[in-house]
Amino acid sequence: MFVPRPMTVLPVGIILLFLGQASVDAEVFTALCDMEYLVHMEKDLVDSLDRYIQQEEDKLNRIKTFQSRIREVSQMAMEEPTRHLHHPVNAYLLVKRFTRDWPLLEAWIQEDTAEDFLYNMTKVKESFPSDEDYIGAGKALVRLQDTYDLSTQNIAKGKMGEIATATRPDTGFTKSPELLAEDCFELGRLAYVDQDYYHCALWMEESLARLQPDPMSDLTRDTILDYLAYASYQVWLGELGTQNNIERAYQATKELLKINPEHTRAVNNMKFFEKEMEKSQNLVTPQKEEVEDTTVRGEYKRDLARDYLPEREIYELLCQADQPEMFNITPSRGKHLKCRYFTNNNHPRLLLAPQRLEQVFDKPKMWIFHNILTDPEMEVIKKIAQPRLRRATIQNSITGELEHASYRISKSAWLQGWEHKVIRRVNQRVEDVTGLTMETAEELQVVNYGMGGHYEPHFDFARKEEVNAFKELGTGNRIATMLFYMSDVEAGGATVFPQVGARLIPEKGAGAFWYNLFRSGEGDMLTRHAACPVLVGSKWVSNKWIHERGQEFRRKCGLSPED
C-alpha cells in the first residue's frame, strides 16, 4: 500500500517568515505598479540592516580587543599569582578590572544594537505582501511557464529575456538572477499544496539539479526526493501518466533510502513501486545492486483538463506568436488591410490632425489608431488612476454581480470626464474617430496587469443568457470597444482572438477598435478575445466600452443577423 507523504513546511528565510504576518488584503501581485514601492522599501531595509551589522561588528571588535588585553594580563598573572599581586599596580589593576572593566563588558554584550532595525521593520511590516500575494506570485510563474511553453531550466536561469528579444527586439529586456534550489523547491511545494503534481514534479526536478551546500538553508536532498517521488507517482495515476513516471518515483525513493535507510514511508513505498513496476510487461524491476543515473529527469505531460479552456491550445499558440496555419490570411483578404490618414468624413477636429488608421483584420474588422494618445496624456491618466487601482472583477453571468476571478489578474480604476480635462479630451477623441456618442459609454477604465497578469478568453458584450448584464446601466449592450495601450511590453501581453487567429501587440499610444455587435444587435462571437499573460514588462491599458443607446442614428440597424 502506498503511503502518502505528509505536508511539511521548511523555513525559507527572513522574507517568507514575515509573509505570514502580513495583511491578507495586500494583493500587490495583481498590479506591477503596486509592487514598485516594495523595491524602495527593501532598499531602506537593506540600508537599516547594513547599519545594524556595522554596529554588531563594532561591538564584537570592542569585545575582541577587551579579550586580547585581559588574556595577556591574566596569563602574566597566572605564572606566579602571589608574586604578581605583590606589586601594588597589579593589585590595583586587578580590582579595577572587576569593578570597572568586566561590568563595562557586560554592558556592551547587553547593548541592543538591533533596536533601530527592529523599529524600522515594525513600521513597514503592515505593508508587506501577504500569503495570498506569495501564492499568487508563484502561480503567476507557473502560468507563464505553461502559456509560453517555458522550461523550468530557462525560468530558473532567468532566460525570459531571450524570448523578449525574439518577440520585441526594439525594447531590450530586463535581467534577473538565477533561482536557487530553495526557490525552485518552494515553487514545487506551492504546486504540491494546490495538488498540481505535474508542476510539483517539474520544480522538484529543478530543485534537485540545483541543490548545493548552503549554510543558510535547511533544504536537504532527501526532502526534495520525498516530494519528487510522491509527485511522480501522482502524475502516473493521472490520465496522462506514463511508465516513466512510476520509474521516476521508484528511482527517487531508491536514492532517498540510500540517504536515509530508516525512512519508514520510503521503505513501504519502495515495495509498492516494485510491485507496480512488475505488472508492466515491458519492464523488469531493476536489481538492487544496479547503479542508476538519478540525474536524468523524469518526463511529464501536462494535463490540460485540469485548467480547461475550449480554445486553450490556440490561445497559447497565439500568445507565443505562433499562428496556426488554419488562420493564415489569404492574399485576397490581405489586400483589404491598409493604412491611411483618417478624418472620419472630414470631421472638423480631424481635418487639421488626421489619425493614422490601420485596418489589421477583416473578419471581424479591427482597426488600430496609431499614436491616438500622447505621452503626457497617458502619464496624467496613470497618475490619477494609480492610487485608486483595485483588483479587477468580472460580471457573474447568472447574477450580474461583480466578483474576482483567477482568470483575470489585474487592477483597475474608473475615471470620469469631470475629474480632469485630459479624460474629457480622450472621451471626445473617441467620439470623433468612431462617430459614436459617449453619452451612454462607460467611464474610462484604466488597468495595470500584475505578475503574469492576464485575462483569459472572454466577450466584452453580454450574451443572450446573461440577462442581468448592464441592466443597472440601462444603456443596452456594449456595441464597441476602444482599447488603448498605454505602455510597451517587453514580452507577452498581446491581445489575441482565438476564434480567428488575430493578434494585437501592445504599442504605447495606440488604440485598438472593433465592434462587438452586428448592426442587427446580435453579438459577434468572433470577437472573443484574451489578454495574454505579461511575460516581461509592465502593461498599462485603458478601455472605453461604448453602449447601444444613443447610437440609433449614428450606426443604423441592419436587416440581416450578421449585417
Salt bridges, closest charged atoms under 4 A:
GLU27 OE2 - ARG391 NH1 3.46
ASP34 OD2 - LYS411 NZ 2.80
ASP47 OD2 - LYS43 NZ 2.79
GLU56 OE2 - LYS59 NZ 3.57
ASP101 OD1 - LYS96 NZ 3.08
GLU111 OE1 - ARG62 NH2 3.34
GLU132 OE2 - ARG391 NH1 3.94
ASP146 OD1 - HIS199 NE2 2.80
ASP146 OD2 - ARG302 NE 3.70
ASP170 OD1 - ARG168 NE 3.39
GLU178 OE1 - ARG210 NH1 2.99
GLU186 OE1 - ARG189 NH2 3.43
ASP194 OD2 - ARG306 NH2 3.15
ASP196 OD2 - HIS199 ND1 2.54
ASP196 OD1 - ARG306 NE 3.94
GLU205 OE1 - ARG248 NH2 2.83
GLU206 OE2 - ARG210 NE 2.84
GLU206 OE1 - ARG297 NH1 2.65
ASP226 OD2 - ARG5 NH2 2.93
ASP226 OD2 - HIS263 NE2 3.65
ASP226 OD2 - ARG265 NH2 2.45
GLU255 OE2 - ARG221 NE 2.56
GLU274 OE2 - LYS288 NZ 2.10
GLU276 OE2 - LYS279 NZ 3.16
ASP307 OD2 - ARG312 NH2 3.38
GLU311 OE2 - ARG528 NE 2.46
GLU316 OE2 - ARG302 NH2 2.84
GLU316 OE2 - ARG312 NH1 3.44
GLU358 OE1 - HIS370 NE2 2.72
ASP362 OD1 - ARG333 NH2 2.75
ASP375 OD1 - LYS508 NZ 3.94
GLU377 OE2 - ARG425 NH1 3.03
GLU377 OE2 - ARG429 NH2 2.75
GLU379 OE2 - LYS382 NZ 3.71
GLU419 OE1 - ARG388 NH1 2.37
GLU431 OE2 - ARG554 NH1 3.75
ASP432 OD1 - HIS347 NE2 3.23
ASP432 OD2 - ARG349 NE 2.80
GLU442 OE2 - ARG478 NE 2.71
GLU442 OE2 - HIS547 NE2 2.63
GLU456 OE2 - ARG312 NH2 3.29
GLU456 OE2 - HIS454 NE2 3.96
ASP460 OD1 - HIS458 NE2 3.58
ASP460 OD1 - HIS529 NE2 3.33
GLU465 OE2 - ARG463 NH1 3.97
GLU466 OE1 - ARG463 NE 3.55
ASP488 OD1 - ARG168 NH2 3.75
GLU507 OE2 - HIS370 ND1 2.97
GLU522 OE1 - LYS464 NZ 3.40
